[in-house]
């Protein structure tokens, strides 16, 4: 079931299982991901046109995604992080809907397995 969640979110179950050793541990960290505030902080910062806060939140989200092996979400989180690092807020605004779409997909799939 967890392996299917990773597949459905274009993520790497193989990487996750190699890091966390078993599905019970992955499930535990999936629960932590649901509580992670970085996406909501990114959303708020984007709404407030706050490039610096958006950068910090995007960078945190990118790291969390890399730790959890959420490949597709991590890729767009990395993209928006780099756009914000370069202070290209207009480009980041174009990327943000893709971040939101992948984030919502991951959350939806996590809720199916927890």
N, C-alpha and C positions, 0 to 999 in steps of 0.2 A: 504493500500500500504506500509506504514512504517512497520506495523506488519509483512508483508510478507518479507520485507527486513531483518528484524531481524531473522525470521525463516530461510531464505536462507543462512544466515551467521552463523547459529548455535549460535545465541545470544539470550539474554533475553529481549523481548519486555516488559514483565511484570515488570521487574526491571526498565527499562528505563522509562516507563510511570509512575511508582510510584515515581520516582525521579523528572521527568520533567513535570508531570501533564497532558500534552496534546501533540498531534502529531505536532502541529505548533512549539512548543518549541523544541521537539526532532529534527524536521527538521532544525531549526536554529542551533542547536549544531552539527548536521551532517555536515552542511556547515563549521563550525569551524574545524571539524575533517579533512576535505579535505585540510585545510590550515596548519594543524599541521606539524611541520618539523621533529618530532622525528624519524619517519621511515627513512626518507632520511638521517638524521644524523647517524642513526644506520648503514645504508647501506654504507655510506662513511667511517665510522670508521672500519667497517668489511673489506672493500676493502683495507684500509691502515694498517690493522693489529694493530689497536689502541684499545687495550682492555679497557682502562679506559674510553675513549670517547664512545665506544660501550656500556659499562655498563650504563653510564649516559643516553644515548639515549634510550636504551632498558627499563630502569627503568621508564623513562618518558612515553614511549609508553604503558607500562604495566598500569600505572596509568590512562592514558587517556582512555584506553580500559575498565578498571574497571568502570570509571565514566560513560562511554557510554553504559555499559552492553554488550560489544562485547565479549561474553564468550569464543568462540574458539580462536580468535586472542589473547585475554588477557591471555589465558592459555599458548600459545606458547611464548608470550612475557614474561610471568613470568618465563618460563623454561629457555629461553636464558638469562634473567636477572640473574638468580641464577648461571648459568654456567659461566657467565662473572664475577659475584661477587667472584666466586671461582677461577678466573683466568684460567679457563679451555677453552682457546680460540679454541682449536681443536674441542671440543664438541660443542661449540657455532657455529662454522663454519658448523657443520653438521645440527644444528637446524635452522640456518638462512634461508635456502630455504623454510622451512615450515612456518616461519614467513612471508616471502615474499608472499607465496601462499595465506595465509589467509588475509594478508593486501590487496593484489590485489583483492581478492573476495569481501572484505568489500567495497573497493573503487568503484568497478564496481556496486555493489548493491546500494550504496549511490547515485551514478550518475543517477540511474534509477528513484529515487524518488525526486530528487531536480530539 
